[in-house]
Amino acid sequence: MIDRDDLRAAVAAGTITEAQAARIVDLSAMRRDARVGASGADEPFALFRGFNEIFILVGLAILGFGWLGFWAIAAGTSNGFGAVWTIGTLCTFVVVGLLSEYFVRRRRMVAPAIALSIAWTVAAGWLWLVQLESFTILGGIRPGRVALVAALTGATVFAYWLRYRVPFAMALIALAAFATVLFLLSAVSGETIASAEVFLLSGTGPFAWGTILLGIGLFAMAMRFDMSDPHRMTLRSANGFWLHVVAAPAIVNTVAITLLAGGEGDPAAWRMLVLSAFLVAMALIAVIIDRRSSLVSSAGYIVVLAGIAGSGIGVVTSVLAIGVALLILGAQWVRIRAALLRRVGGWLPLDRLPPAHFTE
């Protein structure tokens, strides 16, 4: 078995280059992650693969602050504010692209890939904001233009994803789609997104159904990635992971806000019971498709909404129940999933889902 010391010695001896050694380590990490995913014991997930990635991430952050400061000073000392920022943003695309060519396409680093995709997204959003003048002089928001900015930003990030295949970029694209839908609905209906009441199913606005439909659409896209890679061996499953992270809150958003807000004569205990039943349904779906990320994202979002809504005994009890349920699922996920798949196997394409590995 060849370990890292052997690779370092090979690099020092000139047998292989540092880039080749990095690719070997990356391949080994991918195979290890795939074995873990195939064992059914865990869901493959990685934010970084070594402290060197953190080291590079710090360097990228410092470079970013310095780069932003340089262009801010240039814009402040120039009469052409918009022109300077446009040039600066285009230069940012070039720099981020060059860095991505090395750290993402060549070195296959995870943390730098996430940071660079965020930088690309911020640059794209700022470029389109400046070009389309989405805000009035008095600071008012123009919903139609903001929707267009979000759509163009999402398209620009999609172009980045096509080139570099960074899974985290899928989450950024999904967030851009979410912003596009919300501001487009605001522009069409004339309503502002200023209160949680616009997401109530009992309301008259379009936001409630728009959010749910978007979440379902993102979920369908995530499942398409997942079902094309049921053993979680490629980056397709990682793309699905990040889509699930965004899709789950989008789906539960309207339902959770509606139940937490309630109405006159609607008992809080009854609303909490319905919310718990809804979360159980989400949990069953998450277990069947073997996506802890979906459940954690939706449960965490509901807990945040519950904390904002109030601190009554019903809310506190529901939060406690969610915590207990997550602990039980975390401890017995494989066993529960195997039992559940045996009962639904007759009407689900189990060959397109991650296999259950638990045996009695």
Summary of the structure (lengths in Angstrom):
residues: 360
radius of gyration: 23.4
end to end distance: 34.0
largest distance: 78.5
contacts: 1092
relative contact order: 0.07
helix: 77%
strand: 1%
